[in-house]
Amino acid sequence: MLLSFHPILEGDVNRICAGRDPGPEDLAVMEQATAILLPQGCRESLYRAARRASAQVFPNYEARFAYPGKTGQVRLFRELGLPHPESLVFANIEDFNARYPALEAMPLAPPLMVKRDWGGEGQGVYPAPDTASLNHILQDLEHTESALQSGFVIQRFIPSAPRVLRVVVIGAVRRTYWRVMAPGADPYARVGLSQGGHIDDRADPDLMRAAEEMVSRACRETGIDLAAFDLIFSRDPAIVAEDTPIFLEINYFFGRRGLGGSEGLYNLLAEGLRDWPPINRKSDHP
């Protein structure tokens, strides 16, 4: 029996568990399921319950919950040996101050990028072109962090073309495109579509293929089957070869503009799950 908690994808049995942990009725139905479809924004409690009840679950969010936030992703990139900006990871401001009581002691010097542990799609990302701006960002983090929202990453800023490559993974399907910044955009900006940027799915196909291969390797080693990977290519050969994809982050919640909106996303979900056995056999299981 195919059980779906997804609001669009149908199963033999369909339930909605939005905004809450799974209850006794949900858990009872899970125990009868041979496969379970989960929504993109499912809670960890729902995911863990599904994994305990069934060996076949989509999406696979093991990496998302084992390596949470920006700090977790840096740890994942390091463990997989994936190229990414040189990074310093901090649990909170107290951790930063204990390790580097003076900014001059920090092994990375501006220009830098500071990323809060939480947030996505460019939120919580701040450029620090100089020491004064870095100090201001750190003060702001100190005033706004809490027990539930703490942790941040400081990364070396890597000069690149004014664009970010996005590789969207949906099951076996890959959709790859450049998010190109608007002319005159802030050189530290990494997204920029809402400020007049545009999408290009044709430029530099060799670089796109190289990124897809690297992303596919990451997916094989982690089981990730629903996410959008953001990558850049360095303009500075002293940092890394210009044809080497550099991982910026993994977005488990991602925009749909480059996929053709919501309809495009749902079509890709159907395509990506076409070869998933539980979908094909859903009517054969009582």
C-alpha positions as CSV (number, residue, x, y, z in Angstrom):
1,M,0.0,0.0,0.0
2,L,1.3,3.4,-1.0
3,L,0.6,6.1,1.6
4,S,0.9,9.7,0.7
5,F,1.3,12.7,3.0
6,H,2.0,14.9,0.0
7,P,-0.7,17.5,-0.9
8,I,-0.5,16.8,-4.7
9,L,0.9,13.3,-5.2
10,E,-1.7,10.6,-4.6
11,G,-1.3,7.2,-3.1
12,D,-3.7,4.4,-2.2
13,V,-4.2,6.2,1.1
14,N,-3.8,9.9,1.5
15,R,-3.3,11.9,4.7
16,I,-2.2,15.5,5.5
17,C,0.1,16.1,8.5
18,A,0.9,19.8,7.9
19,G,2.0,21.9,10.9
20,R,1.9,19.0,13.4
21,D,3.6,15.9,14.5
22,P,2.1,12.6,13.4
23,G,-0.6,11.3,15.7
24,P,-1.7,7.7,16.5
25,E,-3.9,7.4,13.4
26,D,-1.1,8.5,11.2
27,L,1.3,6.0,12.8
28,A,-1.2,3.2,12.5
29,V,-1.6,3.8,8.8
30,M,2.2,4.0,8.3
31,E,2.6,0.5,9.8
32,Q,0.4,-0.8,7.0
33,A,2.3,1.0,4.2
34,T,4.9,-0.5,1.9
35,A,6.0,2.9,0.8
36,I,5.4,6.5,1.9
37,L,5.4,9.8,0.1
38,L,6.2,12.8,2.3
39,P,5.8,16.5,1.6
40,Q,8.8,18.7,0.8
41,G,8.5,20.6,4.1
42,C,7.9,17.6,6.4
43,R,9.0,17.7,10.0
44,E,11.7,15.4,11.3
45,S,9.1,13.7,13.5
46,L,7.1,12.7,10.4
47,Y,10.2,11.6,8.5
48,R,11.5,9.5,11.4
49,A,8.1,7.8,11.9
50,A,7.9,7.0,8.2
51,R,11.4,5.5,8.2
52,R,10.6,3.3,11.2
53,A,7.5,2.0,9.5
54,S,8.7,1.5,5.9
55,A,12.0,0.9,4.1
56,Q,10.8,2.9,1.1
57,V,10.3,6.6,1.7
58,F,10.4,9.6,-0.6
59,P,12.1,12.0,-0.2
60,N,15.2,10.7,1.5
61,Y,16.0,13.4,4.2
62,E,18.7,11.6,6.1
63,A,21.3,14.2,5.1
64,R,18.9,17.1,5.8
65,F,18.4,16.1,9.4
66,A,21.8,14.6,10.1
67,Y,23.6,17.7,8.7
68,P,21.2,20.6,9.5
69,G,21.6,24.2,8.5
70,K,24.6,25.9,6.9
71,T,26.9,24.6,9.6
72,G,25.8,21.0,9.0
73,Q,26.2,21.4,5.2
74,V,29.8,22.6,5.6
75,R,30.5,19.5,7.7
76,L,28.9,17.4,5.0
77,F,30.9,19.0,2.2
78,R,34.1,18.4,4.2
79,E,33.3,14.7,4.9
80,L,32.5,14.1,1.2
81,G,35.5,16.0,0.0
82,L,33.4,18.3,-2.1
83,P,34.9,21.7,-3.2
84,H,33.4,24.5,-1.2
85,P,34.5,27.9,0.1
86,E,37.0,27.8,2.9
87,S,34.8,28.0,6.0
88,L,34.9,28.6,9.8
89,V,31.9,27.2,11.7
90,F,30.6,28.6,15.0
91,A,27.9,27.4,17.4
92,N,27.2,30.9,18.5
93,I,28.8,34.3,19.1
94,E,30.2,33.1,22.4
95,D,32.0,30.3,20.5
96,F,33.4,32.9,18.1
97,N,34.6,35.2,20.8
98,A,36.3,32.3,22.7
99,R,38.2,31.2,19.6
100,Y,39.0,34.6,18.2
101,P,38.9,37.4,20.9
102,A,40.4,39.7,18.2
103,L,39.2,39.7,14.6
104,E,42.9,39.9,13.5
105,A,43.4,36.4,15.0
106,M,40.9,34.8,12.6
107,P,42.6,32.8,9.8
108,L,40.3,34.2,7.2
109,A,40.5,37.9,6.2
110,P,37.9,40.0,4.3
111,P,36.3,39.8,1.8
112,L,34.1,37.2,3.5
113,M,30.6,35.9,3.5
114,V,28.7,35.4,6.8
115,K,25.8,32.9,6.8
116,R,23.4,32.3,9.5
117,D,22.7,28.7,10.2
118,W,19.1,29.1,9.3
119,G,17.4,30.5,6.3
120,G,17.7,29.7,2.6
121,E,17.3,31.2,-0.9
122,G,19.8,34.0,0.0
123,Q,18.2,34.8,3.4
124,G,20.6,35.2,6.3
125,V,23.6,35.7,4.0
126,Y,25.7,38.9,4.5
127,P,28.8,40.1,2.6
128,A,31.7,41.4,4.7
129,P,34.0,43.2,2.3
130,D,36.1,44.7,5.2
131,T,36.7,44.3,8.9
132,A,34.3,47.1,9.8
133,S,31.4,45.4,8.0
134,L,32.3,42.0,9.6
135,N,32.3,43.5,13.0
136,H,28.9,45.1,12.4
137,I,27.5,41.7,11.2
138,L,28.8,39.9,14.3
139,Q,27.2,42.5,16.5
140,D,23.9,42.0,14.8
141,L,24.2,38.2,15.1
142,E,24.8,38.6,18.8
143,H,21.6,40.7,19.3
144,T,19.4,38.4,17.2
145,E,20.5,34.9,18.0
146,S,18.5,32.8,20.4
147,A,18.5,29.3,21.9
148,L,16.5,28.1,18.8
149,Q,18.3,30.2,16.2
150,S,22.1,30.3,16.7
151,G,25.1,29.2,14.8
152,F,26.8,30.7,11.7
153,V,29.5,30.2,9.1
154,I,32.2,32.6,7.9
155,Q,33.4,31.8,4.4
156,R,36.1,33.1,2.1
157,F,34.5,35.1,-0.7
158,I,35.2,33.5,-4.0
159,P,35.2,35.9,-7.0
160,S,33.0,34.4,-9.8
161,A,31.0,35.4,-12.8
162,P,27.7,37.2,-11.8
163,R,25.7,34.0,-11.7
164,V,25.0,30.9,-9.7
165,L,24.4,27.5,-11.1
166,R,21.4,25.6,-9.7
167,V,21.1,21.8,-10.1
168,V,17.7,20.6,-9.0
169,V,17.5,17.0,-8.0
170,I,14.0,15.3,-8.1
171,G,14.4,11.5,-8.0
172,A,16.4,10.5,-11.1
173,V,15.7,13.8,-12.8
174,R,18.1,16.8,-13.0
175,R,17.2,20.3,-14.0
176,T,20.2,22.7,-14.3
177,Y,20.2,26.4,-15.0
178,W,22.1,29.6,-14.3
179,R,20.6,32.3,-12.1
180,V,22.2,35.3,-13.7
181,M,22.5,38.6,-11.7
182,A,21.1,41.8,-13.1
183,P,23.6,44.2,-14.7
184,G,25.1,46.4,-12.0
185,A,24.0,44.1,-9.2
186,D,26.0,43.9,-6.0
187,P,29.1,41.8,-6.8
188,Y,28.6,40.0,-3.5
189,A,25.0,39.0,-4.4
190,R,24.5,35.3,-5.1
191,V,20.9,35.1,-6.2
192,G,19.4,38.4,-7.5
193,L,16.4,37.1,-9.4
194,S,14.0,39.3,-7.5
195,Q,16.2,42.3,-8.3
196,G,16.0,41.9,-12.1
197,G,18.1,38.8,-12.6
198,H,17.2,36.1,-15.1
199,I,17.5,32.4,-15.8
200,D,19.8,30.9,-18.5
201,D,19.7,27.1,-19.1
202,R,22.0,27.1,-22.2
203,A,25.3,28.9,-21.3
204,D,28.5,26.9,-20.8
205,P,27.0,23.4,-21.1
206,D,30.4,21.8,-20.2
207,L,30.3,23.6,-16.8
208,M,26.7,22.5,-16.3
209,R,27.6,18.9,-17.0
210,A,30.6,19.0,-14.6
211,A,28.3,20.4,-11.9
212,E,25.7,17.7,-12.5
213,E,28.3,15.0,-12.3
214,M,29.5,16.3,-9.0
215,V,26.0,16.7,-7.6
216,S,25.1,13.2,-8.7
217,R,28.1,11.9,-6.8
218,A,26.9,13.8,-3.7
219,C,23.5,12.3,-4.1
220,R,24.8,8.7,-4.5
221,E,26.9,9.1,-1.3
222,T,24.1,10.7,0.8
223,G,20.8,9.4,-0.7
224,I,19.6,12.9,-1.4
225,D,16.8,12.8,-4.0
226,L,14.9,16.1,-3.5
227,A,17.0,19.3,-3.3
228,A,18.4,22.2,-5.2
229,F,22.2,22.5,-5.1
230,D,23.8,26.0,-5.7
231,L,27.3,26.1,-7.1
232,I,29.7,28.7,-8.6
233,F,32.9,28.6,-10.6
234,S,35.9,30.6,-9.4
235,R,37.5,33.4,-11.4
236,D,40.7,33.1,-9.4
237,P,42.8,30.1,-10.4
238,A,44.8,30.5,-7.3
239,I,41.7,29.3,-5.3
240,V,40.6,26.5,-7.5
241,A,40.6,25.6,-11.2
242,E,38.0,27.6,-13.1
243,D,36.2,24.5,-14.3
244,T,35.8,23.0,-10.8
245,P,32.3,23.3,-9.4
246,I,32.2,24.9,-5.9
247,F,29.3,24.0,-3.6
248,L,27.7,26.9,-1.9
249,E,24.7,25.3,-0.2
250,I,21.9,22.7,-0.5
251,N,18.3,24.0,-0.5
252,Y,15.7,21.5,0.6
253,F,13.1,24.2,0.1
254,F,13.7,26.0,-3.2
255,G,12.1,28.4,-5.6
256,R,10.1,27.2,-8.6
257,R,10.7,30.0,-11.1
258,G,13.4,28.1,-12.9
259,L,11.3,25.0,-13.1
260,G,8.2,26.7,-14.7
261,G,6.4,27.5,-11.5
262,S,4.3,25.1,-9.4
263,E,3.0,23.3,-12.4
264,G,6.5,22.7,-13.6
265,L,7.6,21.4,-10.2
266,Y,4.7,19.0,-10.0
267,N,5.4,17.7,-13.5
268,L,9.0,17.1,-12.6
269,L,7.9,15.3,-9.4
270,A,5.8,13.0,-11.5
271,E,8.7,12.5,-13.9
272,G,11.3,12.0,-11.2
273,L,9.1,9.4,-9.4
274,R,8.1,7.5,-12.6
275,D,10.7,4.8,-12.0
276,W,10.2,4.6,-8.3
277,P,8.8,1.1,-7.9
278,P,6.2,1.8,-5.2
279,I,4.5,4.3,-7.6
280,N,4.3,1.8,-10.4
281,R,3.1,-1.0,-8.1
282,K,0.8,1.0,-5.9
283,S,-2.4,-0.7,-7.0
284,D,-0.8,-4.2,-6.5
285,H,-0.4,-3.9,-2.8
286,P,-3.4,-4.2,-0.4
